[in-house]
Amino acid sequence: MKSIIKFICCAMLLIPASCDYLDVVPDQVATIDMAFSDRYTTERYLVTCYWGMPKSAGWNENPAFFGAMEVIFNKYLQTQGGMQFALGNASATNVRIDYWGGTGTMIRSLYAGIRECNTFMDGVMGVADLQTYEKNRMFNEAKLIKAYMHFYLLFYYGPICPLRESAPVNESTAGVRVYREKIDDCFAYVVQLIDEVIDSKTLPLSIINTSTELGRFTLPVAYYLKAKALTYWASPLYNGNTDYNAFFNHEGEPFFNQTFDASRWTDAAAACRRAVQVCDSAGIRLYQKEDYRIARELPEELLITQTLRSSVTELWNIELLWGNTSYMATGDRIQVRALPRFEQATSQSTDGNFSVPFSTVDMFYSNKGIPIDEDPDYDYTNRFGIRTGDEEHKYYIKKGEQTAAMNFDREPRFYSTLGFDRGIWYGNHYNNDPEDLSNVLFPKGRLNEFSSVFNYDSYNTTGYWTKKLASLSSIYRNPNEVFIQVYPWPDFRFADVLLLCAEALNESKAAPDAEVYQYIDMVRARAGLKGVVESWRQSINPDKATTKEGMRAIIQRERTIEFACEGIHHWDSHRWKTAVREQNRLIQGWNVTAADVNEYYTPTTYYTQKFSYRDYFAPIPETDIVKNPNLIQNPGW
């Protein structure tokens, strides 16, 4: 039995809502007319619209969680839907994670969600006991949810079937015999919806009542989504993609435009700049050291790592544009798998089986803020060797203990994101005295040690834990009991706005300039790193940051590091069209079934990742194509 105490944060979106695929009426409401009979039922219906959003914090519900294999399960859990999706074992008859047609209680069809939004927009303006400004706000919230659902379908499946108007309640996309539309038309519709929301001037700049409205969309969310949609539209997967020159619609025309349009990057850059400005006006910014509330002074090394962790997991923090509350009620699902055991226990308090492979570990910079294979002073060839923790690394690695050489001399995000054998794990347990690190606990992951294999499936298979996903307020009270503080999944955070801005600006200019550097360097400075130009001068490629192509690679890597284990790189690697190059590889970690230190620190292959051009988009479920012959399947499926 797991002994877990959970705290449920009160927020509007945690009100229970119906999850039935065709049920667009909130619970305890008999008809559509009654759904808009008063304020209470209307608010519940709006919650139903939010509840239909994709479930980001579930590895079997979010295709991006395991999709790029940034994080994996051990072999005993590879039958989980998310792992099967990551291993390329999806098909048109078993999509694994299906947001087109919907496959269960938590994974609902986004088309059903869009219909709910359409019905809400049709009904909300007639509610008698809502003031006009409240109706307008709710109407445009539903429109923005509708826009995001279309956008999600678009980057998951490619060409989609926009549902511009309400359809009969009992009709699915199959029933109304819709067609998939060209990729440009789909993006244009998403941007149109977002522009309508922005132009309505009905969404507040920030949440008005934090006791009842946490989790609702605000104006910065609308500007962020516009910036993101335009950046995606400008990206190689959607902008002049000739790989799909034989993928035709029902009229015999290519679904994908075949000519690159540079103006899309100009539009994206303008939208990103504006999103940054609106966030600034709303007081949304990067979470910084001064925002981390502490009872005692911490050494700089620990303060930075705790700050970086808090930017992801602190409840409703200053960096969060929008947090997805869908899994807050069961937030222990994530954290129980992120946390290792720190002491010998008699019960299985945590699993610790979210495992990070070498392909993710290697992405983090050296302590100079550059790639470890571009740092002339980093011993990249011997990174799999063994070193002993010393005074210089005492806040990162237990002094006097042996661990891998690749765990030394890395940037702060390495230590805030990853836990590892003999690595200091400050926080999440009761021994947290920064002045006496002799008592601070740390994972011991070799066979028969307390952080290693507990039973056949409750173990970390690579030797690296997802530290960043564990809230600092989640605490082991004793070896057998852990308090779990749930948090909203950070779907949209300000660091994403900044790095999207840097990317769009770099692509829209002939060469990077101070404006490009400004936005990426803000994210790096928060992580304790110098700017890209200064940092790369110390590398084997000293001019890399001065060229457009070099900065493209730097920005892409910066995004991969900053959002590691958050499920963003999956979509990034698709829109950049880099997945086919990078995700045909061995998925490796340490030999965690070994007790001897030399045997433990032996690179071991656990999976072989495969990716082909067909995998850039998920298959349309065969059942939907049978019901609606107008639908055309994605290439390769």
N, C-alpha and C positions, 0 to 999 in steps of 0.2 A: 504494500500500500504506500502510495506517495503521501507524505505529510506536507501539504502545501496550504498556506493561508493566503487568500486572495483579497485584495481591496479593489472594489469596483468604483471607478470615478463616475460621478454623476454628470451626465451630459445629455442634451436633448436627443441625440441620435441613438441612445441606448434604450429608448422606448421600444418594446417588442413590436415587430412588424411582420405582416404576412410574407411568407417566402414561396407561396404557391406560384408556379409559372404563369398561370392565366388569371390569378386572383389579383386584380388591381384595386380591390376595395380593402381598406385597412381592417384589421381584426375587430370584431364586434360591431361591424357596420354591415347592414344587410344589402343595401343597394348603393349605386353610384349617387343617386339623389341624396341619400342620407350622408354620404361621405362629405358633402359640402353643406350640411345643414347648419353647422355652427363652427365656432373657432376651434373647439376641441377636436372634432372629427377631421377638420381641414388640416390642422397641425399634424395629426396622426398620419394623414395621407402623405404629407410632405416627408415625414419620416420614412414612409414606405418607399418614396422615390430615392431618398438617400441610401436606404438599405439595399437597393438594387445595384449599388456601385460595386465594381470588382473588389474581391477580398484580398487585399495586398499582403496581409500577415499570415496567410496560410500556404504552406509549401505544396499542398495538393489543390489549392485554389488559385494561386498566382503562378502563371507559367514562367515568370521571370525569376522566381525565388531560387530554383535550382537550374533554370533553363540554360545559363551559360556555364554551369558547373563551377561557379564561384564558391558554392557551398554544396556539400554532398552528404548523403547518409552512408552508413556502412552496408556491407553486402547483404545483411539480413533484412534490411529495410529497403532494398532496391525495388521491391514490388510496389512501393508507394507510388501513387499516380504522378506526383511531381518528379520523382526519380525516373520513372518510365518515360515521361515526356522528355527529360533531359538526355536520356540515353538514346533517343531517336526511335522509341518504340510506340509512337502515336501512329494512327492511321485514320482513314476516313470512316471506318467502322468503329474505331475506338480512339477518339480524339484525346482522351485522358483529361484535358482541362478545356471544357467546352462552354464558351460564353456566347456562341452563336445560337445554339438550340437549348442549352441548359441541361445539366446532368444530375441535379440533386438539390438538396435543401440549401446549401451555401453557394453553389455555382448556379446562378440563375441566368437565363437568357438575357443579354443586354437589350435585345429587341423588346422583350417583355417590360424591361425597365423603361425603355424609351416610350412605350405605349402608356405606361403609368404616368410619365411626365406629360405626355400629350393630353391625357385625360385630366390631369391636375390643372394644366394651363387652361383647359376648356371650362373647368368648373370653379376655380378659385375666385374669379372676379364677381361671382354672384353671391358670395357668402355675406350675410347681412351684418353679422357682428364683428367684422374686421374693418378697420379703417382703410381708406384708399391706399395710403402709403404701405401698409402691411400687405395688402393684396398684390400691389405692384412688386414689392420685394420678393414675396413668395413665388409669384409668377416667373420672375426672372431667375430666381434660384433654380426652379424646375427646368427652365430653358438651359441654364448653364450645366446642370446635371445631364440633360439630354445631349448637349454638345460634347461633353466629356465621354459619354457612353458611345457616341458615334466615333469619336476620336480613338477610343480604346479598340473598338472593333476594327478600325482602319489600320492601326499599326500591328494588330494581331493577325488579321485575315487578309489585308490588302483591300482591293475594291469591295465596297459594301453596298447594301441596299438602304439608302437613307429613308427614314420614316418621317416625312415632313409634316404630315397631318395625322389626326387620330384615325385609327381603324376600329372596326367592331371589336368589342372586348374579347370575343371568342375566336378571333382570327390571329394566327401566328404569321410570320413572314411567308411560310409555305402557303397558307390559306389565301393570302391576298395576291399571290403570284407575282411578286416583285422581281425586278431585275437588279443585278449588280451594276454599278455605275463606274465610269472612268475615275481613276485615282485623283485627277485634278478636280473633277466635279465634287468628289467626296470631301476633299480638303477645303474647297471653296465653301461648301455648305457648313462645315464645322466652324470656319472663321466667320462666316456670315452670322451664325447664331451667337457666337461670342461677341461680335461687334454690336449686335442688337442689344445684348445685355449691358455692355459698357455704355452704349449711347443712351440707354434708358435712365441712367443715373439713379437707379433705385437700390443698388446694393450698398451697404455701409462700408466705410473705409476699414472698419474693424468691428469685431463682435461688440454688440451693444450691451448685452447682459451676459456676463460670464457664468452666471449660475444656471442659465437655461439654454444658452445658444451655442455653446462650444461644439464645434464640428460643422457649423453652417458655413456656406460659401460667402465670401466677402469680395469687394472690388479688386483687391490685389490678386485673388485667385483667378478672376476673369482675365486680368492682364497677363498673368503668368501663363495661363492656358493658351492665350493667343500667341505669346512668344514661343511657347513650346510647339504648338501646331505649325507655325510658320517655319520654325527651325527644322522640324521633321520634314516638311514639304520641300524644303531647300536641299535636304540631304540626299546623298547618292542613290539610296534605295528608291526614292520617289521622284528624283529630278533627272530626267534623261537616262533612264535605266533601260539599256538596250538588251539586257539579259532576258527581258520579257517581251521581245519584239514579236513573238508568235502567240502571245496570250491575248486573244481577241474577245470582245464582247459580243452580244447577240446581233449586233449590226455589222460585225466583221471588222471593227476598228480596234486598235491596240488599247488595252486597259491602261497601260502606262505610257506617258509621254516619252518620246524617243529623242528629244533634243534638250540638252542642258540649258537651263534658264538662269543666268547669273543674277538677274534682278530679284529672284526669290531670296537670295542671301541678303540683299539690301533691305528688303521688306522685313526679313527676320531680325536683322540688326536693329532696325528702327523700333520694332515691337519689343525687343529685349531691353533696349535703353529705356523705353517708356515703362516697362514692368519694374525695372530697378527704381525709377523715380517714384512710382506709385507705392511700392513697398516702403521706400524711405519715408514718404509722407504718412504712411500708416504706422511707422515706428518698427517695421519689420527689418531685421538686420541679422548679421552673423552673431551667433551666441559666442560670447567672449569670456575670458578668465574672470572678469569682474561680475559676470552673471552667475557664476558657480558659487552657490551659497555653502560655506564651510564653517564649522565650529572652531577649527584650529588652522593655523598657517601650515601650508604645504610647501615642500620643495618645488622649484619651478618645473622639474620633470614630471612630477605627479600632478601638479596643477594643470598642466597642458593636457595630459592624457585624460584626466577627469573632465575637463572642459569639453574636449572632443567627444567623449562618450555622452555627456549630458546634452549636447546639441542634437542628438538623435533620440534619447530616451527620457529627458526631463519633460514632465507633463506640461503641454501647452506653452512651450518656451518661446522666446523672442524670435527665434529663427523659423518657426513653424508657420507656413502659410495655411496649410490644411492638414489635419491629421485624420486618418481613416479609423473610425471607431468600430468598424464591423466586428473586430475580434477582441475588443477590449475586455469583454465579459469572459473570454477564454484566453486572455493574454499569457497565461502560464504556458500555453502550448509552445510559444517561441522561447521563452526564457528558461524553462526547464531543460530544453535541448541546447541552450547556449551555455549554461552554467556547468562547470565540472564539480566533482566532489573534492573538497579541500581537506577532509579528514577521514579517518576510518569510520564508516557508518554501519549501523546495524539494519537500516532500511534504505530503500532506494529513493532518496529525496529528489535527485535530478538525474537526467540521462546524459547530458553533455554530448549528444551524438550529432549535433551540427558540426561538420568537419570541413576545414578549409584546406584545399589541395595546394601543392607547390605553385601551380600556375597562377594562383591568386597571391600567394605569399611573395613570390618573386616580383610582383608588380610594384610593391612599395619601394620608395626611394631609400638611398643611403642617408646617413645623417647630414650630408651636404645638400640634400634636396634634389638629387639627380638619380637616374636609374643605376642600379648596382652594377650593371654590365657596361655603363658609361663612366663610372667613377674610377679614375686611374689608381686611386689609393685603396679601393675595395678589392679584397681577395676573392673575386668571383669564382675562380676555378676551384678553390678549396672551401666553398661555402658549406659543403656537406660534412666538413670535418667537425671536430669537437673542441670547444674552448671552456674555460672555467670562469665563472662569474667573478668579477673584480670590483674594486672600489668605484671605478669610473661608471660602471653600469649597475650599481647597487639598487637603483630605483626601478630598474627594468628586469634584472636577472638576479636570482638569489646568489649572494656572494659565497664563493667556495663550492658551488654546485656546477656540475657539467651539463652543458647543453650544446646545441648546434651552433657552429660559427655564423650561420646565416641569421641568427637571432641577435647578433651584436651589431652595433654601429648602424642602426636603422633610424628612420625618421619617427617623430612622435606618433603619427597615425598608425604605424606598424604596431606600436605597443598599446594604443587605445583600441584598435580593431581586433587584435589577435591575442589569445591566450595560448601558452605553450608550456611544455614540460620544463619545470624549474624557472618559469618566468613569473616575476612578481605580479600578483593580481590584487592591487589595492582596491578595497571596497568589496561589497557583497558578502562580507563576513564580519564577525565581531572583533577580530584582531586587526585593528586599523590604527596603529600608532606610527605616524611618519617619523617620529624621533627614535623609535626602537623597532627597526625593521627585522630584528631577530625573531619577532613573534608574528609578523605578517605572514599570512598563509599563501601558498602557491600550489599549482597543480604538480602532482607527481604521476606521470603517465606511463611509466614502464610496467610491464606485466606484473600483476599481483600487488602493485601499489594502489592507493585508494582512488586515484583519478583514472585508472586504467579500466580494462574490461570488467564490468560488474556482472552482467549475464550475457546471454547470446546476442542481444541487440542493443543494449544500453552502454555503448562505448563510442569514443571518438576514433575514427578510422585513419586519420592522417597525423594526429598529434597537434593540431591547431584548432582552438575553439573560437567561436564568434563572440568575443568579449563585448564588442560594441552593442550587441543586441540585448544585453542584460542591463536593466535599469540599475543605477547606483543605489536606489532605494529598496531594491530586492536584497534581502539580507538572510544569511544563514543564522538562525538563532542558536542552533547547536548542530552537531554533525548530522542529525536526522530530521531537522525541520528547517524549512526555508520560507520566509515571507516573500510573496511575489507582489510587487507593485506594478500593475499593468499600466500601459501607456498607449496613446493613439499612434498607429503606424505612421511615420512621417512621409506620406505620399509626396507632398510638395514642401520643400524647404528652400530657404533663401540662397543657400550655396548653389543650388541648381540654377537659379535665375542668373547668378553671377557668371557661372561657367558656360551657360548657354549664350550669354551676352559676349563673352570672350570669343567663343567659337564663331558666332555669326559675324562679329566684327572682323575677325581674322579672315574669314572666307569672303567677305565683301570688299576687302581692301587688297591692294596690289602687294603689300608687305605689312607685317605687324608693326604697330606703333605704340606710343605710350597709352593710348586708350585700350588697346587689346591687353597690354600687360597689366593695366590697372585692375581689371576685374579678376583675372586669375591670381594675381599677387595678393589680393585681399584674402582669398581662400588659403593661400599658402602661408601668409603672415599669421593667420589664426592658428595654424598648425606649427608655428615656430620656425618657419622656413624663410629663407631669403627669396627675393624675386627671381623670376626665371632667367633673365638676362645675366644677372650676377652669378646665379648658381651654375648655369651651363658654361660659363667661362672657365669653370674648374673641371669640366668634363673633357672627354676625348673628342667631343664635337662642340667646340667652343662657340661656333657661329650658328648653332641649330636654332636658337630662339630668335634669330634675326631674319629667317626666311619663312615664307607662308607655309611651305610644306613642313618645315621643322616645327613651327608652332602648332600646326594641325596635330602632329604626333604628340606634342607636349600636352596640348589641351585634352586630347583623347585619353592620354594616360592619367592626367590629373583627375578627370571625371571618374575613371576606373578606380583610382585610389580613394578619392573622397567619398564615393558612394559604394565602396566594396561591401558586399554581403547585404545590400539593401534592395537588390533586384532591379537596378537601373541599367547596369552594364548589358544585360541581355538585350534590351531594346536598343541601346546605343550601338552595340556591335552589329545589330541588324541594319539600322538606318545608315551606318557608315559603310556597310557591306564588308566589314572586316571579319565577320564571324566565320565565313568559309575558309579564311586563311588561318585564323588563330584557334579555331575550335575543332580541328582534327588533330588530336594530341593524346598523349598518355596523361591520365589523371593519377597523380602520385602523392604519397605522403611518407611518413616514417613507418618503420616496421613495428607497429604498436603491440604486436603479440610477443615481443622479445623483452626479456628482463635485463639482459646485459646491455650496458650503455652503448657499446660499439655496435652490437647487433640492432639495437633500437634505432640508432641513427644511421640506418641504411635506407636509401630511397627505394620505395616499393610501389609497384603499379597496382592500382585497385580497379580502374576502369579504362576503357579506350573510348574517348569521345569522338563522335562522328558528326559531321555537318556537311550538307550539300545545299545547292541553290534552292531546292524545294523547301528547305527548312526555314527560309526567311519568313514564310507565312504558314500558318496552321491550316490544316485541311477543313473544308466545309463538311460538316457531318453528312454522311451518305443518306441518313434518314430524311434530312431536310431536302436534299436534292431529289430524292424519290417523291416527296410530297410536292415539291415545286420544281418541275423540269426546266423552268426558266433560269435556274441557278447554274452557273458554270464553275466547275471545280478548279482549284488552284493547280498550277503546273506541278507535275511530279507525283500527285496524289491520285 
